[in-house]
């Protein structure tokens, strides 16, 4: 399984970005996938997950601003009304054998990340 993220860049506060994650060797339509982020000096945290039935779960900090969805083998994260505190490296993850959610230990496969920077 290979996960490759793209779409990260610098954006002004209030702006929008869409991240993409192409999953090779993993059927996005049948599996749980998620987005995580890690800011410098902080632990990796779950942002949003999408289960095998495409039901989303969001961290409280992004509810109402971010949306996770899958389409044709790609996982997306639409980020709106972005804030400086959204600045982080964003990672795509896949492969829980049991359950689906925002816990880092659930996931087997990880991408290398894409950098998102939000300036005030």
N, C-alpha and C positions, 0 to 999 in steps of 0.2 A: 504494500500500500504506500502510495506517495501522495502527499498533500502539498500543494503549492499555492501560497497566498499572493495576492497582488492588490493594488489600488491605494495603498497607503501613500500619503503625501502631507504637505503642510497646508493648513487651511485656517481661515480666520474664525474666531468665535461666532456662533450663529450659523455657520456654514454647514454644508453637507458633503459626505463622501460615501462611496459604495465600495466595500471590500469584496473580493472574490476569492474562492478557494476551489481549485480544480483537484478532484480526487481521482487518482488513478488506482485501479485495483480494488475499489471500494464502492459499492452501490449506494449512492446518496439517497436513492428512492426508498431503500429498505433499511437504512440504518440511522442510528443516532449520531449527530454531529453537533459541534459547538464552536463558539468563538470565545477565546480567552484573551486577556491583556495583562501586560506587566510593565509597570512604570519603574524607572530607576530607583533602587533601594526599597522596592516594595515586593510583596509576594504576588505570584501569578493569581489572577482572579477570574472567575467565570463571568462572561458578559451575557451570552444568550446561547440556548441550546434548542435543537429541533429533533424530535423523536421520530420513530419509524412511521408514525402517522402524521408527521409534519406539525405536531403540536409544539408551540414555542414556550420556553421559559426564559424570563429575563431577570437580570439583577435589578434591584430596586433603583440603582443609580441611573439606569438607562431606560426604564419603563416609560413608554410614551414618546421616546425620542428615536430609539433604534428598532429595527425590524430584521429578523432572520428569516431566510427562505431558501429553498432549494429549487433548482431548475436545470434539467437536462445534464445531470452529472456535476453541477457546480453548486457550491454553497455560497450564499451572499450575506452580507451584513450592510444594511442601509442605515447610515448614521445621519440624523438630522439634528438641528439646534445644538450643534456641538459646543462643548465647553473646554476651557484649558485643562480641566481635570481629566478629560478623555485622552490626553496625551499619553501614549504608551506604545509598546510593541504589541501588535495584535497577532494572535496565533489561531490557526484552525486546528481542530482536533476531531478524532473519530475513533470508533471501535469499542465502545463499552460492551462487555459481554453480558452485563446485568444492569438494567436501569438506564436512565438518561437524566442528565441534569448539569449542574454547574460545578461539580466537584472535580478538581484536577485528577485525583487518583482513579477516577472512572475510566479515563481515556488511555488507549494504547498507542495511537498514532498521532503524531504532531508534525505540523509544518515548521518551517524555519522562521516565519514571522514577516510582517510588513509594518513599517514604522508610520505612525500617525502622530502629527504634531499640530496642536491647536493653539493659536496665538490670540492673546486678548487685545 
